Amino acid sequence: MTELKELRKEKIIYRAGIIFLSTWFAASGFMEVTKNPLVWHRTILMGYPPYFITTLGIAKLAGVIVLLVPNKLHWLKEWVFAAFFFDVIFAFISGYSFGGISGLVTPVAAFIFILITYIMFRKINPALRVSFI
């Protein structure tokens, strides 16, 4: 009974994380694709070329779609989590370079949410667990 409750708790945390991450990255991707002045201007000031911003937005939206597909595409979800980690790492570096310490709050929060959601993803999908022994 305890294992069942634990699994249920992990699924709730995972689903909440997926909803939060999907909202976060969908909003970000949408703003990049639609050339929202707030996002677009700041990213251009950081030195990123316009084609990169649009491509990043499209990739984020595609990643969100993959994450929202239930109980399928597990191997592709692994890649989406990795891509989101890289996006946040680069946002961390860019945020610090552009805004100093105050530019780190959003990337650190995103990193924590991605990490927690990914850990729950691995826990509720035992077939994905890798044993090195």
C-alpha positions in Angstrom: 0.0 0.0 0.0 2.9 2.4 0.8 4.4 1.8 -2.6 1.1 2.6 -4.3 0.8 5.9 -2.4 4.4 6.8 -3.2 3.8 6.1 -6.9 0.7 8.2 -6.8 2.5 11.1 -5.1 5.3 10.8 -7.7 2.8 10.9 -10.6 1.0 14.0 -9.2 4.4 15.8 -8.8 5.4 14.7 -12.3 2.1 15.9 -13.9 2.2 19.2 -12.0 5.7 19.6 -13.2 4.8 18.8 -16.8 1.9 21.3 -16.7 4.2 24.0 -15.2 7.1 23.4 -17.6 4.8 23.2 -20.6 3.2 26.5 -19.7 6.6 28.1 -19.0 8.3 26.9 -22.2 5.2 27.3 -24.4 4.9 31.0 -23.3 8.6 31.5 -23.9 8.5 29.8 -27.3 5.4 31.6 -28.3 7.0 35.0 -27.4 10.1 34.1 -29.4 8.2 32.9 -32.5 5.9 35.9 -32.5 8.8 38.3 -31.9 7.4 39.8 -28.7 9.2 43.1 -28.2 10.1 42.3 -24.6 11.8 39.0 -25.3 13.0 39.9 -28.8 14.8 43.1 -27.9 16.5 41.8 -24.8 17.7 38.6 -26.7 19.0 40.7 -29.6 20.9 42.9 -27.1 22.5 39.8 -25.7 24.0 39.2 -29.2 21.9 36.3 -30.4 21.0 36.4 -34.1 17.3 36.7 -35.1 17.2 33.3 -36.8 18.4 31.6 -33.6 15.6 33.2 -31.5 12.9 32.0 -33.9 14.5 28.5 -34.1 14.7 28.3 -30.3 11.0 29.2 -30.0 10.0 26.6 -32.5 12.1 24.0 -30.7 10.5 24.9 -27.4 7.0 24.6 -28.8 7.8 21.2 -30.3 9.3 20.1 -27.0 6.2 21.1 -25.1 4.0 19.0 -27.6 6.2 16.0 -26.9 6.0 16.4 -23.1 2.2 16.6 -23.3 1.8 13.3 -25.1 0.8 10.9 -22.3 2.6 7.5 -21.9 4.4 7.6 -25.3 7.6 8.8 -26.8 9.7 8.2 -23.6 13.0 8.3 -25.6 12.0 11.6 -27.2 11.0 13.0 -23.8 14.5 12.3 -22.5 15.8 14.5 -25.4 13.3 17.2 -24.6 14.4 17.3 -20.9 18.1 17.5 -22.1 17.2 20.3 -24.5 15.4 22.2 -21.8 18.4 21.7 -19.4 20.7 23.2 -22.1 18.3 26.1 -22.7 18.3 26.9 -19.0 22.0 26.6 -18.7 22.5 29.1 -21.6 19.8 31.3 -20.1 21.8 31.2 -16.8 25.0 32.3 -18.5 23.2 34.9 -20.6 21.2 36.2 -17.7 24.3 36.6 -15.6 26.3 38.3 -18.4 23.5 40.6 -19.2 21.8 41.3 -15.8 24.2 40.2 -13.1 23.0 38.2 -10.1 19.4 39.4 -10.6 19.4 37.7 -14.1 19.9 34.3 -12.4 16.6 34.0 -10.6 14.5 32.7 -13.5 17.0 30.2 -14.9 17.7 28.8 -11.5 13.9 28.3 -10.8 13.5 26.7 -14.2 16.4 24.4 -13.6 15.0 23.2 -10.3 11.5 22.6 -11.8 13.1 20.7 -14.8 15.2 18.6 -12.4 12.4 17.7 -10.1 10.1 16.8 -13.0 12.8 14.7 -14.7 13.5 12.8 -11.5 9.8 12.0 -11.2 9.7 11.0 -14.9 12.4 8.5 -14.3 10.8 7.2 -11.1 7.3 6.5 -12.6 8.8 4.8 -15.7 10.8 1.9 -14.3 11.7 0.6 -17.8 13.9 3.7 -18.2 16.0 2.9 -15.2 19.5 2.0 -16.1 21.5 -0.4 -14.0 25.3 -0.3 -14.3 25.8 -3.5 -12.4 
